[in-house]
């Protein structure tokens, strides 16, 4: 399964359960743009850490990206 299809499936599931999930969906979409539409089995902890840290000085967006559920 590719990352984009997994994210789309996950977002649809959360929304079908009544969650608004718009901010979290945008964060997940940004993660997919950052790493590409790769197989979910190839995603490493380092990729996730690099996305959460971002570029430039730290701010609260990395914290929000880290706690997407």
N, CA, C and O atoms as CSV, one atom per row, in Angstrom:
chain,resi,resn,atom,element,x,y,z
A,1,UNK,N,N,0.851,-1.174,0.000
A,1,UNK,CA,C,0.000,0.000,0.000
A,1,UNK,C,C,0.895,1.235,0.000
A,1,UNK,O,O,1.903,1.286,0.705
A,2,UNK,N,N,0.515,2.221,-0.795
A,2,UNK,CA,C,1.303,3.448,-0.835
A,2,UNK,C,C,0.844,4.407,0.260
A,2,UNK,O,O,-0.261,4.294,0.792
A,3,UNK,N,N,1.713,5.339,0.573
A,3,UNK,CA,C,1.421,6.287,1.641
A,3,UNK,C,C,0.177,7.110,1.351
A,3,UNK,O,O,-0.665,7.295,2.230
A,4,UNK,N,N,0.054,7.606,0.128
A,4,UNK,CA,C,-1.104,8.443,-0.211
A,4,UNK,C,C,-2.402,7.658,-0.069
A,4,UNK,O,O,-3.375,8.174,0.480
A,5,UNK,N,N,-2.432,6.423,-0.553
A,5,UNK,CA,C,-3.668,5.635,-0.432
A,5,UNK,C,C,-3.967,5.294,1.023
A,5,UNK,O,O,-5.131,5.251,1.421
A,6,UNK,N,N,-2.928,5.051,1.821
A,6,UNK,CA,C,-3.141,4.771,3.244
A,6,UNK,C,C,-3.704,5.997,3.962
A,6,UNK,O,O,-4.605,5.883,4.793
A,7,UNK,N,N,-3.165,7.164,3.633
A,7,UNK,CA,C,-3.658,8.396,4.257
A,7,UNK,C,C,-5.105,8.657,3.848
A,7,UNK,O,O,-5.935,8.997,4.691
A,8,UNK,N,N,-5.408,8.503,2.575
A,8,UNK,CA,C,-6.783,8.723,2.109
A,8,UNK,C,C,-7.752,7.783,2.811
A,8,UNK,O,O,-8.832,8.202,3.228
A,9,UNK,N,N,-7.376,6.525,2.944
A,9,UNK,CA,C,-8.225,5.541,3.628
A,9,UNK,C,C,-8.416,5.913,5.085
A,9,UNK,O,O,-9.529,5.844,5.607
A,10,UNK,N,N,-7.331,6.308,5.748
A,10,UNK,CA,C,-7.383,6.673,7.159
A,10,UNK,C,C,-8.254,7.911,7.387
A,10,UNK,O,O,-9.067,7.941,8.310
A,11,UNK,N,N,-8.082,8.919,6.553
A,11,UNK,CA,C,-8.878,10.146,6.690
A,11,UNK,C,C,-10.353,9.847,6.471
A,11,UNK,O,O,-11.198,10.331,7.225
A,12,UNK,N,N,-10.677,9.054,5.446
A,12,UNK,CA,C,-12.082,8.686,5.206
A,12,UNK,C,C,-12.662,7.940,6.398
A,12,UNK,O,O,-13.809,8.179,6.778
A,13,UNK,N,N,-11.888,7.041,6.993
A,13,UNK,CA,C,-12.358,6.296,8.163
A,13,UNK,C,C,-12.651,7.245,9.314
A,13,UNK,O,O,-13.725,7.181,9.911
A,14,UNK,N,N,-11.696,8.132,9.633
A,14,UNK,CA,C,-11.901,9.063,10.746
A,14,UNK,C,C,-13.126,9.948,10.508
A,14,UNK,O,O,-13.911,10.188,11.425
A,15,UNK,N,N,-13.285,10.432,9.268
A,15,UNK,CA,C,-14.426,11.291,8.966
A,15,UNK,C,C,-15.738,10.511,9.000
A,15,UNK,O,O,-16.770,11.056,9.391
A,16,UNK,N,N,-15.708,9.243,8.595
A,16,UNK,CA,C,-16.929,8.436,8.653
A,16,UNK,C,C,-17.360,8.166,10.091
A,16,UNK,O,O,-18.528,7.884,10.360
A,17,UNK,N,N,-16.400,8.257,11.011
A,17,UNK,CA,C,-16.709,8.069,12.428
A,17,UNK,C,C,-17.119,9.370,13.108
A,17,UNK,O,O,-17.359,9.403,14.315
A,18,UNK,N,N,-17.198,10.459,12.308
A,18,UNK,CA,C,-17.691,11.716,12.831
A,18,UNK,C,C,-16.628,12.754,13.142
A,18,UNK,O,O,-16.959,13.865,13.558
A,19,UNK,N,N,-15.368,12.421,12.952
A,19,UNK,CA,C,-14.305,13.387,13.220
A,19,UNK,C,C,-14.235,14.404,12.088
A,19,UNK,O,O,-14.396,14.047,10.921
A,20,UNK,N,N,-13.997,15.664,12.424
A,20,UNK,CA,C,-13.812,16.684,11.397
A,20,UNK,C,C,-12.501,16.418,10.682
A,20,UNK,O,O,-12.472,16.341,9.454
A,21,UNK,N,N,-11.429,16.279,11.422
A,21,UNK,CA,C,-10.139,15.778,10.956
A,21,UNK,C,C,-9.526,16.590,9.828
A,21,UNK,O,O,-8.745,16.039,9.051
A,22,UNK,N,N,-9.840,17.860,9.701
A,22,UNK,CA,C,-9.304,18.646,8.581
A,22,UNK,C,C,-7.851,19.066,8.806
A,22,UNK,O,O,-7.039,18.968,7.886
A,23,UNK,N,N,-7.511,19.526,9.995
A,23,UNK,CA,C,-6.136,19.941,10.267
A,23,UNK,C,C,-5.199,18.735,10.200
A,23,UNK,O,O,-4.141,18.796,9.574
A,24,UNK,N,N,-5.593,17.654,10.840
A,24,UNK,CA,C,-4.762,16.457,10.829
A,24,UNK,C,C,-4.613,15.897,9.417
A,24,UNK,O,O,-3.546,15.400,9.058
A,25,UNK,N,N,-5.662,15.974,8.624
A,25,UNK,CA,C,-5.592,15.508,7.232
A,25,UNK,C,C,-4.580,16.336,6.449
A,25,UNK,O,O,-3.847,15.795,5.621
A,26,UNK,N,N,-4.530,17.638,6.700
A,26,UNK,CA,C,-3.546,18.494,6.017
A,26,UNK,C,C,-2.127,18.155,6.453
A,26,UNK,O,O,-1.210,18.171,5.631
A,27,UNK,N,N,-1.935,17.852,7.722
A,27,UNK,CA,C,-0.600,17.469,8.213
A,27,UNK,C,C,-0.162,16.158,7.558
A,27,UNK,O,O,0.982,16.030,7.123
A,28,UNK,N,N,-1.065,15.197,7.489
A,28,UNK,CA,C,-0.728,13.922,6.853
A,28,UNK,C,C,-0.444,14.098,5.363
A,28,UNK,O,O,0.455,13.452,4.825
A,29,UNK,N,N,-1.198,14.961,4.697
A,29,UNK,CA,C,-0.954,15.241,3.280
A,29,UNK,C,C,0.406,15.906,3.098
A,29,UNK,O,O,1.112,15.614,2.133
A,30,UNK,N,N,0.777,16.787,4.006
A,30,UNK,CA,C,2.093,17.436,3.942
A,30,UNK,C,C,3.198,16.406,4.135
A,30,UNK,O,O,4.241,16.487,3.486
A,31,UNK,N,N,2.980,15.445,5.019
A,31,UNK,CA,C,3.964,14.371,5.210
A,31,UNK,C,C,4.126,13.570,3.921
A,31,UNK,O,O,5.246,13.238,3.531
A,32,UNK,N,N,3.019,13.262,3.265
A,32,UNK,CA,C,3.073,12.523,2.001
A,32,UNK,C,C,3.824,13.321,0.933
A,32,UNK,O,O,4.593,12.753,0.157
A,33,UNK,N,N,3.602,14.625,0.895
A,33,UNK,CA,C,4.339,15.462,-0.066
A,33,UNK,C,C,5.826,15.482,0.258
A,33,UNK,O,O,6.661,15.502,-0.646
A,34,UNK,N,N,6.158,15.476,1.541
A,34,UNK,CA,C,7.558,15.555,1.958
A,34,UNK,C,C,8.333,14.285,1.627
A,34,UNK,O,O,9.484,14.356,1.196
A,35,UNK,N,N,7.714,13.129,1.823
A,35,UNK,CA,C,8.451,11.871,1.611
A,35,UNK,C,C,8.130,11.225,0.272
A,35,UNK,O,O,8.864,10.349,-0.186
A,36,UNK,N,N,7.048,11.646,-0.357
A,36,UNK,CA,C,6.652,11.060,-1.631
A,36,UNK,C,C,5.650,9.934,-1.441
A,36,UNK,O,O,5.389,9.495,-0.320
A,37,UNK,N,N,5.100,9.479,-2.542
A,37,UNK,CA,C,4.097,8.403,-2.494
A,37,UNK,C,C,4.815,7.063,-2.490
A,37,UNK,O,O,4.799,6.328,-3.477
A,38,UNK,N,N,5.445,6.759,-1.361
A,38,UNK,CA,C,6.239,5.541,-1.213
A,38,UNK,C,C,5.402,4.446,-0.561
A,38,UNK,O,O,4.322,4.709,-0.032
A,39,UNK,N,N,5.897,3.248,-0.602
A,39,UNK,CA,C,5.255,2.145,0.106
A,39,UNK,C,C,5.353,2.421,1.604
A,39,UNK,O,O,6.387,2.880,2.091
A,40,UNK,N,N,4.279,2.141,2.326
A,40,UNK,CA,C,4.300,2.413,3.766
A,40,UNK,C,C,5.370,1.600,4.474
A,40,UNK,O,O,5.845,2.001,5.536
A,41,UNK,N,N,5.759,0.464,3.904
A,41,UNK,CA,C,6.780,-0.371,4.536
A,41,UNK,C,C,8.173,0.240,4.444
A,41,UNK,O,O,9.093,-0.220,5.120
A,42,UNK,N,N,8.343,1.276,3.613
A,42,UNK,CA,C,9.663,1.900,3.471
A,42,UNK,C,C,9.831,3.146,4.326
A,42,UNK,O,O,10.905,3.748,4.335
A,43,UNK,N,N,8.790,3.540,5.042
A,43,UNK,CA,C,8.866,4.735,5.881
A,43,UNK,C,C,9.664,4.401,7.140
A,43,UNK,O,O,9.394,3.418,7.829
A,44,UNK,N,N,10.652,5.249,7.417
A,44,UNK,CA,C,11.532,5.019,8.558
A,44,UNK,C,C,11.251,6.033,9.665
A,44,UNK,O,O,10.668,7.087,9.413
A,45,UNK,N,N,11.663,5.714,10.879
A,45,UNK,CA,C,11.537,6.699,11.960
A,45,UNK,C,C,12.272,8.002,11.644
A,45,UNK,O,O,11.831,9.081,12.040
A,46,UNK,N,N,13.391,7.896,10.932
A,46,UNK,CA,C,14.150,9.086,10.569
A,46,UNK,C,C,13.348,10.004,9.644
A,46,UNK,O,O,13.434,11.227,9.759
A,47,UNK,N,N,12.577,9.428,8.736
A,47,UNK,CA,C,11.726,10.226,7.846
A,47,UNK,C,C,10.676,10.981,8.653
A,47,UNK,O,O,10.407,12.155,8.397
A,48,UNK,N,N,10.095,10.305,9.613
A,48,UNK,CA,C,9.076,10.929,10.459
A,48,UNK,C,C,9.683,12.039,11.315
A,48,UNK,O,O,9.100,13.115,11.450
A,49,UNK,N,N,10.848,11.773,11.888
A,49,UNK,CA,C,11.526,12.771,12.706
A,49,UNK,C,C,11.885,13.999,11.889
A,49,UNK,O,O,11.681,15.128,12.336
A,50,UNK,N,N,12.423,13.783,10.688
A,50,UNK,CA,C,12.795,14.905,9.825
A,50,UNK,C,C,11.573,15.743,9.477
A,50,UNK,O,O,11.662,16.970,9.441
A,51,UNK,N,N,10.437,15.108,9.220
A,51,UNK,CA,C,9.218,15.852,8.913
A,51,UNK,C,C,8.754,16.661,10.122
A,51,UNK,O,O,8.398,17.832,9.988
A,52,UNK,N,N,8.757,16.045,11.290
A,52,UNK,CA,C,8.290,16.745,12.493
A,52,UNK,C,C,9.204,17.905,12.854
A,52,UNK,O,O,8.735,18.936,13.335
A,53,UNK,N,N,10.483,17.750,12.630
A,53,UNK,CA,C,11.415,18.838,12.936
A,53,UNK,C,C,11.338,19.958,11.922
A,53,UNK,O,O,11.521,21.125,12.268
A,54,UNK,N,N,11.069,19.616,10.670
A,54,UNK,CA,C,10.953,20.631,9.635
A,54,UNK,C,C,12.275,21.326,9.370
A,54,UNK,O,O,13.345,20.817,9.702
A,55,UNK,N,N,12.177,22.497,8.767
A,55,UNK,CA,C,13.363,23.296,8.470
A,55,UNK,C,C,13.247,24.610,9.196
A,55,UNK,O,O,12.143,25.101,9.431
A,56,UNK,N,N,14.361,25.176,9.549
A,56,UNK,CA,C,14.349,26.449,10.247
A,56,UNK,C,C,14.224,26.264,11.751
A,56,UNK,O,O,14.352,25.152,12.263
A,57,UNK,N,N,13.971,27.366,12.458
A,57,UNK,CA,C,13.885,27.298,13.917
A,57,UNK,C,C,12.639,26.530,14.364
A,57,UNK,O,O,11.624,26.521,13.668
A,58,UNK,N,N,12.724,25.890,15.525
A,58,UNK,CA,C,11.578,25.122,16.020
A,58,UNK,C,C,10.375,26.017,16.323
A,58,UNK,O,O,10.521,27.164,16.744
A,59,UNK,N,N,9.188,25.462,16.098
A,59,UNK,CA,C,7.950,26.123,16.495
A,59,UNK,C,C,6.958,25.042,16.914
A,59,UNK,O,O,7.329,23.873,17.024
A,60,UNK,N,N,5.726,25.411,17.145
A,60,UNK,CA,C,4.741,24.451,17.653
A,60,UNK,C,C,4.187,23.517,16.586
A,60,UNK,O,O,3.519,22.542,16.929
A,61,UNK,N,N,4.439,23.774,15.308
A,61,UNK,CA,C,3.887,22.909,14.268
A,61,UNK,C,C,4.468,21.509,14.346
A,61,UNK,O,O,3.772,20.538,14.048
A,62,UNK,N,N,5.720,21.384,14.737
A,62,UNK,CA,C,6.330,20.071,14.883
A,62,UNK,C,C,5.668,19.263,15.987
A,62,UNK,O,O,5.528,18.045,15.881
A,63,UNK,N,N,5.271,19.940,17.032
A,63,UNK,CA,C,4.568,19.259,18.112
A,63,UNK,C,C,3.234,18.736,17.616
A,63,UNK,O,O,2.873,17.595,17.905
A,64,UNK,N,N,2.497,19.545,16.877
A,64,UNK,CA,C,1.204,19.123,16.348
A,64,UNK,C,C,1.381,17.953,15.369
A,64,UNK,O,O,0.593,17.008,15.398
A,65,UNK,N,N,2.377,18.003,14.525
A,65,UNK,CA,C,2.626,16.923,13.569
A,65,UNK,C,C,2.972,15.637,14.296
A,65,UNK,O,O,2.645,14.546,13.827
A,66,UNK,N,N,3.630,15.761,15.437
A,66,UNK,CA,C,4.046,14.578,16.198
A,66,UNK,C,C,2.867,13.868,16.852
A,66,UNK,O,O,2.936,12.660,17.078
A,67,UNK,N,N,1.793,14.577,17.160
A,67,UNK,CA,C,0.688,13.975,17.913
A,67,UNK,C,C,-0.534,13.661,17.047
A,67,UNK,O,O,-1.597,13.365,17.593
A,68,UNK,N,N,-0.422,13.716,15.726
A,68,UNK,CA,C,-1.556,13.357,14.874
A,68,UNK,C,C,-1.937,11.915,15.164
A,68,UNK,O,O,-1.084,11.027,15.149
A,69,UNK,N,N,-3.217,11.681,15.429
A,69,UNK,CA,C,-3.658,10.320,15.751
A,69,UNK,C,C,-4.674,9.820,14.769
A,69,UNK,O,O,-5.150,8.692,14.893
